[in-house]
Amino acid sequence: MNTVFIAGYARLPAGMAAKSVYDTLTITAEIDKHYGVIVAANCTLATEHGRNYVQNLLRGYSLQDGITTPVADVNKHYLGKAGNAIASALKDLHKQYENYVKEKSASSE
């Protein structure tokens, strides 16, 4: 398999529809193992439209380049209440990706 599945988490703000179902926002991503590119992404926003928007915003980014640009794009283009939670979940996702890369390189030594 050429991809890995990673999740990032963040607390949702009060007053959101998704908050009644979930306490945390989860962003999941299928990531190319070699290049770190987000092939597909999903999240636990309440609406399908919101989930699709986040996926389209994230698809194609390489986590090898860091998380600054995707977070900046979320802050600039996603104007809903969950914007900060999405940015935080992305940072957590990137941290999980970095842990994966470290473990992978340690096991190949």
N, C-alpha and C positions, 0 to 999 in steps of 0.2 A: 504494500500500500504506500502511496506517495504522499499522503496527507496525514495530519494529526488533528485531533479534535480538542480544543481548549476552551475553557469557560472563565469569564471574569464576572465579579459580583460587586454591587454597590447598593446602599440603602436608598429606597424610594422616598421622595418628599410626600408629606401629607397632602390630601386633597386630590390625589390622582386616581383614576379608575382602576389602574393596575394594582394600586395599594390595597384595594379590598380583596384581591386574590393573592398577591405576593407582598412580602415585606421587603424583598430585595429585587433589584433589577439584575437580570442575568443576560450577559451577551455571550453567545457561543460562536465559535468560528472554526471552520475547517481551513487548515493552513498547510500550504505546500511545505514539505519537510526540507527541501533543498534551498529554496529562495525565500521562505518565510512569508509568501504572498497569501493574503486572505482570499480564498477561493469562494467561500460562501460564509454568510454570517446570519445570525438570528438573535432576537432578544425577546424579553417577556413584556413588552409594551402591550397594552390592552387591545389596540386596533391593528388589523392586518396592514392597513396603510402605513402606520407608524413602523411596524416591523420591516416592511418592504423598503421604506425610506432609509432606515438604518442600514439594512443590507446593501442597498445601492450606494450609500455613502462610503461604506467600508471596503467593499469588494475591490481588489486590485492593489491595495496597500501592502507593502512588504514590511513586516515587523522587524526585519533586519535594519531598517532605516530609522527605527525608533517609533515613538507613539505621538510625538509632538504635532505632526501635520494632521493625522486623523482627529486628534482632540481639538485642534484649532478649527478644523472643518465642522465638527459637531457644534462647537461653540458659535460658529458663524452662521451655520445653515439650519440647525435644529433649534427652533425657538419655543418648544414646549416646556412644560414644567420639569420634565425628566432630563433636560439637557445636562445638568451637573452630574446626575446619576449615571448617565450614559458615558460622560467623560471619565468619571471615576471607575466605572466598570471596564472601560477600555484600558485604563492604566493598570488595573488588576490583571486583565487579560494579557497585557504585554509583560507584566511581571511573571505570570505563569509560563509564557512563551520563553522568556529568558531562562527560567528554571529548567524547562525542557531542554533547551540548547546546552546548558551547562551539564546536565545529566547525560545527555547524548554524547557530548565530547568526552566526558569522564569515562563513560563505559567503552568508548572506542580506543582509549589509550592502553 
